[in-house]
Amino acid sequence: MGVMKSLWASIQGDPVFMRRVNGWLTMFWIAMIPVSIVFGLLSSVAYVSALSLWALVSGHWSAWQAARVEVEQVAQAEAQQADPVETRVVEEILNRTEISPAQEAVS
């Protein structure tokens, strides 16, 4: 069970993989439209129920993924606001720069 949870977590943490999976699933379901019509599957209550359940699950999964992204974006924005890049850059410049009083010009 622990291996499955680890695999599931790594899959969900990879946006490229998730985009590809969702893209292929979209293509599959688009291809299933004419297949369903040709084979008369749309008159099957079980088939339409399964499609409805899949639509419900995939819709909620998509919303959940979007919410996870929003939460991460908010966390990044808060971290940026707490420690802005500009402040870090100025601090690093000050750390690397030696500041000493200017020598007075001889007249």
N, C-alpha and C positions, 0 to 999 in steps of 0.2 A: 504494500500500500504506500509506503514511504517513497519508493521509486516512482510510482505513478504521480504522486503529489509533486515531486521534484521535477519530473518531466513536464507536467501541466504548468507549473510555475515558470519554467524556462520558456515554454512555448508562448505563454501569455506575455512574457517580458520582452519578446522579440517582435517589434511592430512590423518588420518586413515580412516575417513568416505569416503573421496574422493577416496582413494585407493580401498576400498571395493565396492563403487558404480561403479567405472570404471572396476573393476574385474568382477562384475556380468554382466555389460553391454557387456563386451568382451565375456563372456560365452554365453550370449543370442544371440549375432550376430554369433558366431561360430555354435550354434545350429540351427540358421536360414538358414545356407547354404544348408544342405540337405533338409530342409522343403521347401525352395524356389525352389530347383530342382524338388522335388517330385510333388509339386503342380503346376509346370510350371509358377511360378511367374516371372522368369527371362525374359520371353517374353513380360511381361507387361511394357510398357513405363513408366506408372505412378509409378510402384513399383521400377523400376531401377532408376528413377529420384529421388524418395524419399530416396533410399539408397545413391545416390550420394550426395544429400543435407546433409544427416546425416553424411556422411564421411567428407564432407567439414566443417560442423559445429564442429564435434568432433575433427578434425585435428587442426582447429584454436583454439579451446578451450584448447587442450593439449599444443599447443605452447604458448598460453597465460599463462597457469598455470606454465609452465617451466620458462617463462620469469619472472613471479612474484617471483619464487623461486630464480632465479639468482639475481634479484634486492635485495632481502632480504639478500642473501649471501654476496653481495658486501657491503651492509650497515653494516653487522656484521663485515666484514673484516676491513672496514674503522674504525669502533668503536674500534676494537681490536688494530689496529695500532695507533690510537690516545691515547688510555689508555691501554697499554699492561698489561697482568696479572702479569708479572714479577715485573713491577714497583709497582703495587698495593700490591704484596706480600712483597716486600722490605719495602715499606712505613708502612705496618701493623706491620712488625717485629720491625721496628724502634720505632713505637708508643708504642709497648708493652714491649720494652726492656729498662731498665734503664742503661744508660752508665755513668760511672764515671772513673776518673783517677785511675790507678792501684796504690796500696800502694807500696812504695819502700821497698825492702827487707833489713832487719837489718843484718849487717855483724858482 
